[in-house]
């Protein structure tokens, strides 16, 4: 059996010398190296920005969505959207474990896991797409995937249904980072608060900001705001266009008595929301860009252009304990669990 690199560089075809994520093409043959895990894939959860783009490109046609997804994997050896650069994650059953793998001693053949690394770096084969669930960005497939030695994962819990776990784990970094960033008494804005990651972020922000803080939910649709209101996840509810930076700025100025926000969390799955988040943030405040639709060039140069001295954090999908933090929300919040079960499970 061939010896593999912990970071999967042995799978890179083009260009040589880079890691699997930025690579244009990787080797997706399913004969494992000595430190890899072979997974029999059940479901792909495509990240929101990527699925939105694919759905738009396909005009909502499910057969065209299937063609686009299979085409991406055929070309790249992984599901990395060439427009957004992002992927998603998967759940499946462990089929084979390389004999040299010493870092994942809790795993065995037959375990069902969710990979907590992006599909944009995961060697993948799609034999057949069985079902497309457009409303929740999920597709059921027949296929195989490889998890590298450095790849993180979560065992699926017994007390939460699989599809629900997958949906929550897909955005686990967002509520976990929110939990770390929010301080008691903070004013927090969640742009795109009506979506999956937005709701989880609102829940954690409300917990951490406490009674002296203020949590603001910005959503495009009134129906989303009604859901947030019913669940008691925000103190202020605002409907509007998150791409209209001046509209966002004016409404947040009004909602905060001119003080703006200590923390802005952007989870909007559409592009061109960078300046809205930046303008809503007070000087020396923080913006957390979790959306993969974010242009970090626009964010960096845009903040400079309006003279904003703020901290801007890239939405790293991983922080220690993130999977357990996200799943714990489903255990703590009856309302959110009922909603997520209705939508995703």
C-alpha positions in Angstrom: 0.0 0.0 0.0 1.3 3.4 -0.9 2.4 5.9 1.8 0.4 9.1 2.0 1.1 12.6 3.2 -1.0 13.7 6.3 -2.4 16.7 4.4 -3.2 14.8 1.2 -0.6 16.4 -1.1 0.0 13.0 -2.6 -3.4 13.3 -4.3 -2.7 16.6 -6.0 -2.5 16.4 -9.8 -2.5 20.1 -10.8 -0.7 22.3 -10.0 2.0 20.3 -8.2 3.3 21.8 -4.9 -0.1 23.0 -3.5 -2.5 21.5 -1.0 -5.7 19.7 -2.1 -8.0 22.6 -1.4 -6.4 25.2 -3.8 -5.5 22.5 -6.3 -7.4 22.6 -9.6 -7.5 18.8 -9.9 -6.9 15.9 -7.5 -6.7 12.2 -7.8 -10.0 10.7 -6.9 -9.2 7.0 -7.4 -10.7 5.1 -4.5 -7.7 2.8 -3.8 -6.6 4.2 -0.4 -3.1 5.2 0.7 -1.9 3.8 4.0 -3.1 6.8 6.1 -6.5 7.4 4.5 -10.1 6.5 5.2 -12.5 5.3 2.5 -16.1 6.4 3.0 -19.2 5.0 1.4 -21.1 8.3 0.9 -24.8 8.7 1.6 -25.5 12.4 1.4 -23.7 15.6 0.3 -24.6 18.9 2.0 -23.5 21.6 -0.4 -22.6 24.9 1.2 -25.2 27.5 0.8 -23.3 29.9 -1.5 -22.3 27.1 -3.8 -25.7 25.5 -4.0 -27.4 28.9 -4.6 -25.0 29.5 -7.5 -25.5 26.0 -9.0 -29.3 26.3 -8.7 -29.2 29.7 -10.4 -27.0 28.4 -13.2 -29.4 25.4 -13.7 -32.5 27.6 -13.6 -33.8 25.5 -10.8 -33.9 22.4 -13.0 -32.9 19.3 -10.9 -31.5 17.3 -13.8 -29.3 20.3 -14.7 -28.2 20.6 -11.1 -27.2 16.9 -11.2 -25.2 17.5 -14.5 -23.4 20.5 -13.0 -22.4 18.7 -9.9 -21.2 15.5 -11.6 -19.3 17.7 -14.1 -17.5 19.5 -11.3 -16.4 16.2 -9.7 -15.4 14.7 -13.1 -13.2 17.8 -13.9 -11.7 18.4 -10.4 -11.8 15.1 -8.6 -13.7 16.9 -5.8 -16.8 19.0 -5.4 -15.3 22.4 -5.6 -17.6 25.0 -7.2 -15.4 26.8 -9.8 -17.4 30.0 -9.2 -17.5 30.2 -5.4 -14.5 28.0 -4.7 -16.4 26.3 -1.9 -17.7 22.8 -1.3 -19.8 21.5 1.6 -19.5 18.3 3.6 -20.8 14.7 3.6 -22.1 11.9 5.7 -21.3 8.3 5.1 -20.1 5.0 6.5 -16.4 4.0 7.0 -15.5 1.2 4.6 -11.8 1.0 5.0 -9.1 2.4 7.3 -5.5 2.6 6.2 -3.1 0.6 8.4 -0.7 3.5 9.1 -3.5 5.8 10.4 -2.7 6.3 14.1 -4.5 9.6 14.8 -8.2 8.4 14.6 -8.1 5.5 17.1 -11.8 6.0 18.0 -13.0 5.0 14.5 -13.7 1.6 13.1 -15.2 0.2 9.9 -18.9 0.6 9.9 -19.0 3.9 11.9 -21.2 6.6 10.4 -19.5 10.0 10.3 -19.8 13.5 9.0 -16.7 14.9 7.5 -15.9 18.3 9.0 -13.6 19.3 6.2 -14.8 20.9 2.9 -15.8 18.9 -0.2 -13.5 21.4 -2.0 -10.5 19.3 -0.8 -12.1 15.8 -0.5 -11.4 13.2 -3.2 -14.9 12.2 -4.3 -16.6 10.0 -6.9 -20.3 10.4 -7.7 -21.7 7.2 -9.3 -25.3 8.4 -9.2 -27.3 11.3 -7.7 -30.4 9.7 -6.2 -32.2 12.8 -5.0 -31.8 16.5 -4.9 -33.4 18.4 -2.0 -33.1 22.0 -3.2 -34.8 23.5 -0.2 -32.0 22.3 2.1 -29.0 22.2 -0.2 -28.6 18.4 0.1 -28.2 15.6 -2.4 -28.3 11.8 -1.8 -25.8 9.9 -3.9 -24.1 6.6 -4.5 -20.5 7.3 -4.3 -17.2 7.2 -2.4 -14.9 9.7 -0.7 -11.5 9.9 1.0 -10.7 11.5 4.4 -7.1 12.5 4.8 -5.1 11.9 8.0 -5.4 15.6 8.9 -9.2 15.6 8.2 -11.6 16.3 11.1 -14.9 14.5 11.5 -17.8 14.0 13.8 -19.5 10.8 14.7 -23.2 11.1 14.2 -25.1 11.3 17.6 -27.7 8.8 18.5 -30.2 11.5 19.8 -30.4 13.6 16.6 -31.6 12.4 13.2 -28.9 12.1 10.5 -30.2 14.7 8.1 -30.7 17.2 10.9 -27.2 16.5 12.2 -25.7 17.0 8.8 -27.5 20.3 8.3 -26.3 21.6 11.7 -22.8 20.3 11.4 -22.4 21.9 7.9 -22.4 25.3 9.6 -20.9 24.3 12.9 -18.1 26.9 12.8 -20.6 29.8 12.8 -22.4 29.3 16.2 -19.1 28.1 17.8 -17.2 31.2 16.6 -20.2 33.4 17.7 -20.0 31.8 21.1 -16.3 32.8 21.3 -16.7 36.3 19.9 -19.7 37.8 21.7 -19.2 39.4 25.1 -21.8 40.3 27.7 -23.4 43.6 26.8 -22.4 43.6 23.1 -24.6 44.9 20.3 -24.5 42.2 17.7 -25.9 42.2 14.1 -26.5 39.0 12.2 -26.8 39.7 8.5 -28.8 36.9 7.0 -30.2 35.9 10.3 -33.2 34.1 8.9 -31.1 31.3 7.4 -29.7 28.1 8.9 -26.4 29.4 10.1 -28.0 32.8 11.0 -30.5 31.2 13.4 -27.8 29.3 15.2 -25.7 32.5 15.4 -28.6 34.4 16.8 -29.2 31.8 19.5 -25.5 31.9 20.7 -25.4 35.7 20.4 -28.5 36.1 22.6 -27.0 33.7 25.2 -23.7 35.4 25.4 -24.8 39.1 25.0 -27.2 38.6 27.9 -29.9 41.0 29.1 -27.6 44.1 28.8 -26.8 43.3 25.2 -28.7 43.9 22.0 -29.0 41.3 19.2 -30.2 42.5 15.8 -31.5 40.2 13.1 -31.4 41.4 9.5 -33.3 39.2 7.0 -34.5 39.7 3.5 -38.0 38.2 4.0 -40.6 39.2 6.6 -41.5 35.5 7.1 -38.0 34.8 8.3 -38.3 37.7 10.8 -41.6 36.3 12.0 -39.8 33.0 12.8 -37.0 34.8 14.6 -39.6 36.8 16.6 -41.5 33.6 17.6 -38.4 31.9 18.8 -37.2 35.0 20.7 -33.8 35.0 19.1 -33.4 38.8 18.6 -34.2 42.1 20.2 -34.5 44.1 17.0 -35.9 42.7 13.7 -35.1 44.5 10.4 -36.1 43.5 6.9 -34.1 44.8 3.9 -31.6 44.2 1.1 -28.2 43.2 2.6 -26.4 44.2 -0.5 -27.5 47.8 -0.1 -24.8 49.1 2.2 -26.3 52.6 2.8 -29.7 51.1 3.6 -28.1 48.8 6.1 -26.0 51.6 7.6 -29.0 54.0 8.0 -31.2 51.3 9.6 -28.5 50.1 12.0 -27.6 53.7 13.0 -31.3 54.1 13.9 -31.5 50.8 15.7 -28.4 51.6 17.8 -28.9 55.3 18.5 -25.9 56.1 16.3 -23.5 53.7 18.1 -23.4 50.9 15.5 -22.4 47.4 16.4 -19.6 45.8 18.4 -19.9 42.6 16.3 -21.4 42.0 12.9 -21.8 38.4 11.6 -22.4 38.1 7.9 -23.9 34.8 6.9 -25.7 36.0 3.7 -25.3 33.5 0.8 -25.3 36.1 -1.9 -22.3 38.3 -2.9 -21.7 42.0 -2.4 -22.7 42.2 1.3 -19.2 43.1 2.5 -19.7 46.9 2.8 -23.0 46.5 4.6 -21.3 44.5 7.3 -18.4 47.0 7.5 -20.5 50.1 7.7 -22.6 48.6 10.4 -19.6 48.0 12.6 -18.3 50.6 15.1 -14.6 51.6 15.0 -12.5 48.9 16.6 -15.4 46.5 16.4 -15.3 43.1 14.6 -16.9 41.7 11.5 -17.1 37.9 11.2 -17.5 36.9 7.5 -18.9 33.3 7.6 -20.4 33.4 4.1 -18.4 31.7 1.3 -19.9 34.4 -1.0 -17.6 37.0 0.6 -14.9 38.7 -1.5 -12.1 39.3 0.9 -10.5 41.7 -1.6 -13.7 43.8 -1.5 -13.8 43.6 2.3 -10.2 44.7 2.8 -10.1 47.5 0.2 -13.7 48.6 1.1 -12.9 49.0 4.8 -9.8 51.0 3.8 -11.8 53.1 1.4 -14.3 54.3 4.1 -11.7 54.7 6.8 -12.9 51.9 9.1 -10.4 50.6 11.7 -12.1 47.3 12.4 -11.1 43.6 12.9 -12.2 41.4 10.1 -12.3 37.6 10.7 -12.4 35.0 7.9 -15.1 32.5 8.5 -12.9 29.5 9.3 -15.3 26.6 9.4 -13.3 25.0 12.3 -12.8 25.9 15.9 -12.2 23.5 18.7 -15.4 21.9 19.9 -17.5 23.3 17.1 -19.4 20.2 16.3 -20.5 19.6 19.8 -21.4 23.3 20.3 -23.7 23.2 17.2 -25.4 20.0 18.1 -25.9 21.2 21.7 -28.1 24.0 20.3 -30.5 21.3 19.1 -30.6 19.8 22.5 -31.0 23.1 24.4 -33.5 24.9 22.2 -36.9 23.1 21.7 -38.1 25.8 19.3 -35.0 25.6 17.0 -35.0 21.8 17.1 -38.6 21.7 16.0 -38.0 24.2 13.2 -34.8 22.5 12.0 -36.5 19.1 12.2 -39.4 20.4 10.0 -37.0 22.0 7.5 -34.1 19.5 7.3 -35.1 16.1 8.9 
